Each structure stands twice: as structure tokens, then as C-alpha cells.
Amino acid sequence: MNKLTIFVVIYIIFSVGCIQKKKTDNYELATNINTIWGKKLILDDSLFDSYCVGHVNKKFRIVSILDGDCSCSVETLERWQEYRNTNELIARNTEIIIFMTTEREFFVHEEIFKKIAPNICLIFDPNNTFTVVNNLTYTSNNFMTFLIDSTKTVKLVGNPLLNKEIKKLYQNYLSDK
């Protein structure tokens, strides 16, 4: 198969499950941020042993939830890898962890992820276990990304890939530490 055929097949597979998240009002967003900010997340360290082999435990972690069944997931993984590669502070002090909600674990991992984002820890979560255990709600992709410290406490909420102000907050917070 040539590259174009593979790309078209991948695009079709991912685009079938892509669901647009509903728009939320400011009150709902503020409520969700206040619910998670300062909270200690439940992260099973054994997941890192199996999914993040070779990754170094750093002072901070950026934890993000990604809909792996959406066609945009490939682009998002590329953007996370670029963000890490072009940001020395992130690369040096922060581990990027993506919880991917998909039932296509083997296909995504072997065919796409290893090539696109080799420096990012990807944990497959087809049952949304991470979201359920931490009582997180899907309201906006902007607020399904968290900066946590070594005690797993949420220090910042927001996706630096989607918002320049959030990106500045991440930079400022990490440069002060």
C-alpha cells in the first residue's frame, strides 16, 4: 500500500467516531475548573510501567485526555510532540501524558503513535477509567488538560495547544519552579 492509501484509510477510520463536544456556557466551565483545580488526581503508577517504558519521571506532568476515535487525534498528537520539541522548559521539566479514549489500541499504537509522538507517554483508556475515577466531565477540550506536580495535584487547568494565554500560564508557572 502506498502512503496516500494508508492515510485515506486512517482518516476514514478516525473520522467515523469523531463527535463534536457541545458548547458550554461560562458558568459551567468555571464550575468544572473550580472542581478540578487543586485536586489530587488518581493516577495508577503501574500504567506508566506498562505504557510509558523509557519515560523519565519528571517534576511535572501535563495530563490530557484525547478522543482517539476522532480524526483530529493524529493532528493533536503531532501538535503535542511539536510543543515538547520546541519548548525546552517543557522537555526538561515535564512529562506529557495522553489518556487516549479509543478501542483501537493496537492499531493506533503501532501504526501511528510511535511514528508521530515518540516522546509522549500514551495510555489507552477505552473505558474512560481515568475520567470516571477522577470524576471529570467532558465539557470542552480546552479544559481536559492539566498540569500536575509530583504529588499529582492539579496546578493549572487548560490546554496550552488551544489557547495562547494558557500556554503563557504554563510557561510562567514552570519557569518559577
N, C-alpha and C positions, 0 to 999 in steps of 0.2 A: 504494500500500500504506500502511496506517496503521501507527503506531508499534508497536502491540501485535503485529501480524502479523510485522513485521520482527524484533522481539525474540524471538518464538517460533522463527522460522526460524534466527536466530543461535544461540539456545540449543540447538536440536536439532543443528545442525552441530557446535558445540563439544563437546557432551556425548557424542557418539559416540566421540571419541578420548580421552576423559579416563580415565587409568589411575591408580589409587591406587598410590603408591610403597610398597614393602614396609617394614615396621617393621624397624629395625636395633637391635642392641644397643649398649651404651655403648662397648665396646672398638672396634667397627667405626667408630663416629662419631669417637672420639678419634684413631684411626689416620688417618681421612680429613682431619681438621682439621690434624694434625701434618704430613701430606703437602703440604698447600697453604699453610699459614701461613709467611710469609716468602719464598715462591716468587715469582719474577718471571713474570707471565703473558705469554703471547704474544698480542698484540692487533695486528691488521693495521690500521695507521693509515688506509689507503685506504678501509676500511669506513666510517670516520667521515665522510670526504669525500662518500661517496655516500648514506649513511643518516642522517647527523646534520647536515645542512645547517642552518646558522644557530645551532648549538650552540657555546658558548664552551668552549674548553679550560680547565678549572679545575684547581686544585691537587690535588684528589682526585676519584676516580670510585668510585661504587658500581656494581658489575657483578653482574647477577643473571641466572639462566637461568630461563626461563619456558616451560612446555609450552603452546604456543599452540593446541593441539588440545583442550585441556581447557576445559570451560565456566567454570571458575574464573578463567581468564586475563583475562577482561574485568574482573571484580571486582578482581583483583590489579593491573591497570594503573590502575584508579581509585584504589586504595589508595596506589600509588606516587606518583601525581600529588598526592593529598591530603597525603601525607607531605612532599613537596617544598614544597607551597604553605603548609603550616602550620609549617614549620621554617626559620627564617631562616638558621641556620648551614648547613644542607644546601643551601638555594637559593643562597647566596652562594659557598660554597667547593667544592661538589661537583656533578659531573655524574652523573646517573643513566643507566646504560646497561643495557638489557634485551636479552639474546640470546633471541629467540623461536624455538623449535623448532617449526616448522609448515610445511606445504606450501601453505598458503592465503595466501601473501604479499599478493597484490593485494587480495583481499577484506578481510583483516584490516586492512591498512594504510589503505586508502581509506575503508572504511565505519565502522570502529570507532576505530582508534588515534588518528587526527588529532583526533577529537572528544573522546576521553576523556583523553588524556595528551599534550598538545601540547608540554610542556616536558621530555619524556623522550626520550632517544635510543633508538630501537628498531632492532635489527639482526636481520633474518630469517636464520635458520640452520637450514634444513630438513635438512641432513646432519649436524647436531651437530658441525660442524667445530671450533668453539671448544672444546667439551668434549673432543674427541678430541686435538686439538693440545696442549692443556694437561693431558692425562691426568687428567681429572676423572671421578669416578664419581657416578652418581645414587643416592644412598642416602637422602637426606632433603632436602626443600625448605628446611628450616632452614639447611642448610649448602651451598647452591648460590648464595650471595650473598657478595660480597667487597668490602671497602673497600680500594682500591689507591691508591698515591701516584702522583706524576708519573713515577716510574721504572717503573711498572706492577708494583710489589712489593706483595704481599698483606699488609696491616697488620691486618685483622680478618676473621674468618670468621663468618658468621651473618646471618640475615635480621631486620633491625630491625622489619619489619612483623609478624613472627610471635612475637617474644619481647621482652618489656619490658626484660629485663636486657641483651640485645644492643643494644637501642635506646639504653640508657644508656651502654654502652661506646662506641658511635658518637659520641654527644654529647660524652662526656668526651674522647675521642681528638681529635675535631675542634676542640673548644674550647681544647685545649692547644697546637694548632699555629698 
